[in-house]
Amino acid sequence: MTEDFLSLRGTKYSPPIFLASGTAGSGKELLGFTDFSYVGAVITKAVTPKPRAGNPPPRIAPSYSGLVNSIGLANPGLESFVSEVIPEIEDIPAKIIVNVAGEDVKDYKEVIEGLNPFDLVTAYEINISCPNVKKGGISFGKDPISSKVLIEKLREATEKPLILKMTPHGDEYIQIAQIAQDSGVDAFSFVNTFPAVLFDIEKRTFALGNKTGGLSGPAIKPLALHAVHRLRSVTSLPIIGGGGITGYKDAVEFFLAGANAISLGTVLFSDTDSPKKIFNGLKKYISRHGLKSLNDIKLKNEK
Ligand SMILES: Cc1cc2nc3c(=O)[nH]c(=O)nc-3n(C[C@H](O)[C@H](O)[C@H](O)COP(=O)(O)O)c2cc1C
């Protein structure tokens, strides 16, 4: 399984364990805490053309088996990403994928064209699914036709792999996935958070400054598995599956649902060593089951 990888346009991500956008910073935050030899790629926090302050605090609230966040795509913007973040992450011993967000096609294109010259950026995760900002790409995530236009334009803008990060909310992802795979997307990253609300009962207010947010963590795992399994039924493209993974058993479930790789998000806040633990757990699982690789983890009662 050490040879297991996900290949996108000739770039190999090995092992097929990704750090989910927004939960690993730009990667440098985990230096010294995570063994990057168990990380196929760090997917950065979203990058937008201009700096974004994000949503008002509080931006994170705990819930049972998960958390609700409304960070709101806070990021220093493309210019600072190029001048400050890229030099800081040059030595990270893992591949970097940049999560790209915007309000319209022009925004996404600007970020991609600005980052194309940097070899360090190996792929783009196109975020059409942020539930926490009014114009966080979610308008694309809910509209197959505008998603098609977006992907076609971005395909023209880069040779690097394009990974589409979709929202599991509603049914539109099925249609978007079908259109996206014919428009030049190389893989899907699924799922993003689920729209959620928490209240502060003493103050009688919303718990988050933005009122609503997105739920992540173990609470969403069965919902995420359901969505990944449905997505698999309409696409043969690779799926980087995740949502609530905390241990190798969860990871196995995502492979059974049809994922080709997994992403670790909220778990990193409590266990930065999880990539190594999950890798080792998967390794033992496949040998215990007499399998050769992660690709052999298949449902026996699919039909
Ligand atoms: C604090 C926080 C910030 C996030 N920021 C982003 C982001 O900028 N772009 C994005 O596509 N997803 C973002 N996500 C979603 C995660 O990448 C992931 O899809 C989601 O949390 C589900 O996985 P998990 O349950 O393993 O955390 C964020 C999640 C959290 C918890």
The ligand as an SDF file (V2000), in Angstrom:
LIG
                    3D

 31 33  0  0  0  0  0  0  0  0999 V2000
  -12.4740   25.6430   10.0210 C   0  0  0  0  0  0  0  0  0  0  0  0
  -12.7690   25.1080    8.6570 C   0  0  0  0  0  0  0  0  0  0  0  0
  -12.4270   25.8640    7.5270 C   0  0  0  0  0  0  0  0  0  0  0  0
  -12.7060   25.3790    6.2330 C   0  0  0  0  0  0  0  0  0  0  0  0
  -12.3420   26.1260    5.1500 N   0  0  0  0  0  0  0  0  0  0  0  0
  -12.5690   25.6310    3.8840 C   0  0  0  0  0  0  0  0  0  0  0  0
  -12.1520   26.3620    2.7360 C   0  0  0  0  0  0  0  0  0  0  0  0
  -11.5520   27.4510    2.8120 O   0  0  0  0  0  0  0  0  0  0  0  0
  -12.4240   25.8320    1.5000 N   0  0  0  0  0  0  0  0  0  0  0  0
  -13.0760   24.6170    1.3560 C   0  0  0  0  0  0  0  0  0  0  0  0
  -13.3010   24.1700    0.2270 O   0  0  0  0  0  0  0  0  0  0  0  0
  -13.4460   23.8920    2.4420 N   0  0  0  0  0  0  0  0  0  0  0  0
  -13.2100   24.3670    3.7010 C   0  0  0  0  0  0  0  0  0  0  0  0
  -13.5870   23.6390    4.7890 N   0  0  0  0  0  0  0  0  0  0  0  0
  -14.2420   22.3080    4.6030 C   0  0  0  0  0  0  0  0  0  0  0  0
  -13.2320   21.1510    4.7800 C   0  0  0  0  0  0  0  0  0  0  0  0
  -12.2120   21.2360    3.8110 O   0  0  0  0  0  0  0  0  0  0  0  0
  -13.9410   19.7830    4.6830 C   0  0  0  0  0  0  0  0  0  0  0  0
  -14.4730   19.6520    3.3820 O   0  0  0  0  0  0  0  0  0  0  0  0
  -15.0790   19.6330    5.6970 C   0  0  0  0  0  0  0  0  0  0  0  0
  -14.6770   20.1560    6.9500 O   0  0  0  0  0  0  0  0  0  0  0  0
  -15.5320   18.1730    5.8840 C   0  0  0  0  0  0  0  0  0  0  0  0
  -14.4830   17.3590    6.3170 O   0  0  0  0  0  0  0  0  0  0  0  0
  -14.1800   17.0250    7.8830 P   0  0  0  0  0  0  0  0  0  0  0  0
  -15.4830   16.5800    8.5030 O   0  0  0  0  0  0  0  0  0  0  0  0
  -13.1470   15.9530    7.8510 O   0  0  0  0  0  0  0  0  0  0  0  0
  -13.6750   18.2860    8.5120 O   0  0  0  0  0  0  0  0  0  0  0  0
  -13.3300   24.1070    6.0820 C   0  0  0  0  0  0  0  0  0  0  0  0
  -13.6560   23.3500    7.2340 C   0  0  0  0  0  0  0  0  0  0  0  0
  -13.3870   23.8290    8.4980 C   0  0  0  0  0  0  0  0  0  0  0  0
  -13.7500   22.9820    9.7000 C   0  0  0  0  0  0  0  0  0  0  0  0
  1  2  1  0
  2  3  1  0
  2 30  2  0
  3  4  2  0
  4  5  1  0
  4 28  1  0
  5  6  2  0
  6  7  1  0
  6 13  1  0
  7  8  2  0
  7  9  1  0
  9 10  1  0
 10 11  2  0
 10 12  1  0
 12 13  2  0
 13 14  1  0
 14 15  1  0
 14 28  1  0
 15 16  1  0
 16 17  1  0
 16 18  1  0
 18 19  1  0
 18 20  1  0
 20 21  1  0
 20 22  1  0
 22 23  1  0
 23 24  1  0
 24 25  2  0
 24 26  1  0
 24 27  1  0
 28 29  2  0
 29 30  1  0
 30 31  1  0
M  END
$$$$
